[in-house]
Amino acid sequence: MLALIAPGQGSQTSGMLTSWIKDPALHNLLKQWSTDIDLDLLRLGTTAEADEIKDTANAQPLIVATSLLTSHALGIKNVAIVSGHSVGELSAASICGAITDTDALRLVRARGIEMAKAAALIPTGMSAVLGGDRAHVLTSIASLGLVAANENGGGQIVAGGDLTALAHLGENPPHGSRVRTLAVAGAFHTTYMATAVAPLVALAATISTRVPVIPVVSNMDGAVINQADEILARIVNQITHPVRWDLCMERFKSIGVTGVIELSPAGTLVGLLKRAVPEIESFALKSSADLEAAREFAERHA
């Protein structure tokens, strides 16, 4: 059984679309998407500097566009399940057929802008806690007034909230762990993002949904979702709720997934899979040079 997964914010790298747009059809598709959402995805994905694509308002649509573009390039039909980490759920919503590519990009463009606005209201951030006992790590995070915004499995929990509290966490890591500050502009997937929700609810209400052709594993709780309206509602609501990627990986295992392809910009989620569920084979689709091998991998797990 084959799954496709789409990465979230922080996975972007400078020039990550360069190899993909050598295909004229993909180049033209990216240009059309750029026009559709009034954002130069072509430039951001090829020549923009690292600081520019770290900006939340640019990073989120760029990552989703990259995943969608590589899904088109891969062109496989034998996918049993699809999922996405955080903003990657918008890629998943389009790949499963619940919404169109353009609507996914319209939503993520607005999501990035509104979350950037929310992050600017109060200085907040995020830090990854690597290792340690899960229960003890969660207690330590909560004791500082922080939120476990991402439980990524494989011994990785991301705390979000006040910068002073995050600094204290870094100076006093939970037993058996180490803390790494993340280069993000705010406390995503916490109540600090509350002001971003209403504009996204309003935009989502204008989007027509379709019956999904592939189920989605939701990173809210690892549930398998088949209804388009619920897929869309969960994406919007989760702006202020934690990501439970650990439960997604458990779900892959429980339903019999044997192989997972991570769409570009790939690498982060494959790393988590290898640590948490090593019995599931994984493939990181990083550039167009990987397409033939990715298709062979897909055939083995169809």
N, C-alpha and C positions, 0 to 999 in steps of 0.2 A: 504494500500500500504506500502510495507516494503523497507527500505533503509539500506544498510551496509555502515559504514563510518570507515576510518582508521586514526589514530592519527599521529601527527607530532613530530618533535624533542622536547625534554624536557619531554616527557611522560614516558621515560624509568626509571626503578627502578632495583636495584640489585636483581638477582635471579628470574626475572620475567618469565623465561622459565621453571623453575623447575617442576611445576605441569604438564606442557604440555608434557614433554619428558618422562613421565612415560608410555606413550603409545609407544610401540616399533616402530610402523610405523612412528609416528611423530619424534621420536628420530633418526631413520634412514634417514628420509627426511632432517632433520636439518644437519646431518653429510654430506649428499650429497651436500647440498647447501654450506656448509663450504668449501668443496673441490672445488666446482665450482668457487667460488670467492676468494679462498685462504685467508680465514679469519675464525678463530675458533669461529663461532657463538654459538656453544654449550657451550664453556667456558665463553664467554662474557655474555650469558644469564643465567648462573647458579652461577658461583663462582667469576666472576670479581668484583672488587671493584667499588664503585660509580664513582670515579674520572676517571677510565678507560672508562666507558661507557658514560661519558659526552663528551669525545673526539669526535668531529664531524665525524671523519673518521670511528669511531666504532659505534657511536650512530645511524647514519642514516641506515646503513645496518641491524643493530640489530633490530631496530623498524620495518622496513619493513618485515624482516624475521618473527618477532613475529606476525604481523598482518596476513601475509600469512599462517603461521602455524595454527593460530587459525581459519582462514577461512576454511582451510582443515578439521580441527577437527569439526567445526560446521556442515559442509556438507549440507547446505540447498540450494535448487534450486529455491525457490519462491521469489527471490529478484527482485524488480522493478527498483532500481536505486542504484548506488554506487558512493562514493565520498571519497576524502582524503584531510586532512589538510597538506599543504606544501609537505614534503617528503612522506606523506601518499598517495599522488596521484600516486606514483609508485605502491603501494599496490593495489590501485583501478584499475590501468591500467592492472594489471595481473588478478585480480578478474573478471573484465568485459570481459576478453578474448582477449584484444587487443595485448598483448605480453605474453610471457611465464613467469613463476615464475623465472626461471634462468636468463632470460634477464632483468627482473625487478631488480633482485639482482645485476647483472653485472653493470647496470646503476647506482644504488644507491651506490654501492661500489665506482665507479668512482666519482660520485657526492660528496660523503662525503670527499674523498681525495682532490678533486679540490677545494671544498669550504673551506676546512681547509687551503689549500695553500693560497687562496685568503685572508682569515681572518688573516693570518700571515703577510701580506704585510704592513698593516696599522692597528694600534690598534683601534678597533671599538667595539661596543656592542649594546645591546638592553635593553629597559625598557618598562614595561607594565604600561599604564596609565589606572587606574580603576575608572570609574565614570566620572562625569562632562558632560557638554554639548558637543555633538560630534563636532559641527562646531568650538566651541571655542578650544577644545582639538587639532583639526587638525591645526588650525591657530597657536596655541602655539608651536606645533611640528615644523611646517614649518618655523616659525620665528627664530628658533635656527639652521636652516640649517639641520634639521633632516628629516627623511622620515617616514611616517606612513606605516611601512612594513607589518603589519598585522592589519586588521580591523576584529576583531573576534566576534563582536556583543555582546549583553548582557552588554554593557558598558565597553568593553575592547578594547583598541587600543594599539598596540605595536610600539614604536618608535625605529628606528635604525640609527646609525651613530657615529659621533665623541664622544669619551668618555667625553671630557670636556663639550660638549653641553648636553650630557645625565646627567652629574652631575648637571648642572645648572637646567635642567628640574626637577630633583629630589628635588632640594632645593627650587624650585619655581613652584610647581605643578599647573596646570590650576585650576581655581576656581571649587570647589566641587569635586575634584578628589584627588587620592593619586597615587604615583609613586613607582613601585617596580622594582628593578634591576633584570634582568634575568641572569641566569648562563649559558651564551652562549659565544662562542669565537669570534664572529664577527657580523657584521650587515647583516644578511641574508635577501634576497629579496630586496636588494638595489643595486645600481650601484657599490658598493664596491666588489661585487661578480662577476664583469664583466669578470675577467680572467678565471673563471670556465666554461664559456659558450662554447667557441670553442671546448675544448676537449669533452664536452658532445654532441655537435652537431655531431662531427666526429664519436663518438661511436654509437649514435642513428641511424646514416646512415647505420650501419652494421646490424641493427636489423630488422628481418622480422616481419611484423605486420599481424594481422588477423582481420576479421570482429568481432567487439564486440558483445557479446550476451546480454549485459546489458548496457544501456546508463550511461555515467559518467557526474556528475555535476562538472564543472570545478571551482576550487577556484580562478581562475583569474578574473571571472566576474559572476559566477553563471549560466553560459550557460549550456544547456544540449547538450552533444557532443556524436555523434554516429559514427564518423569516426576515425579509429585507428591512421592514420597519424597525424590528428589534435590533438588527445589526447597526442601523443608522443611529438609533436612540442611544445605544451603548457607547458608540464612538463619541458622541457629544457629551454624555454624562460623565464619561471617564476622564475628562479634562481635570476634574477635581477629585478623582478617586485613584487609588493605587493600581499599578500594573502587577498582575500575578502571572508572570511568565513561567514561574515554576509549575503552576497548575496546568498551563498549556502543554508543557513538556510531559507532565504526567498523563495528560489526556492523550497525547500522541501515542504513548506507550500502551495505554489501556485499550485503545480502539484498534491496535494492530498496525500502526504506521511502521514501516521498515526502512524507509528512506526519506530524507528531507533535503530539498534544495532551497538554500537561502539566496534570494534575489539580490542583485547589486543595489547599494554598496555592501557587499557581503563580508562576513568574517566574524562579527561579534556574536551573532546568535548561534552559529556553528560551534564556536568556542564553548558556549554555555551548554549546548547539547552534548558535546563530547565529554564534559565533566559530569553532567547530571544523568544522562541516559545514553551511555556509550554503546549500548546494544543497538541503537538506531543509527544506521549509516547516514552520513551527511555530506553535502557538497556545497561549497561556497562559489557561487557564480560571480566572479569578480570583474571579468572583462570579456569582450567578444571572442577572445582566443579560447575561452572555456566552453563555448557553446556545444561543440561536438561531444566533448566528454560529458557535459551535463545531460544531453539527450540520451547518451548511452546509459548513464546512471538512471535516468527516468525509466527507460525501457526495462531495466532490471527490477524495478520496484513497482511497476504498473500493476 
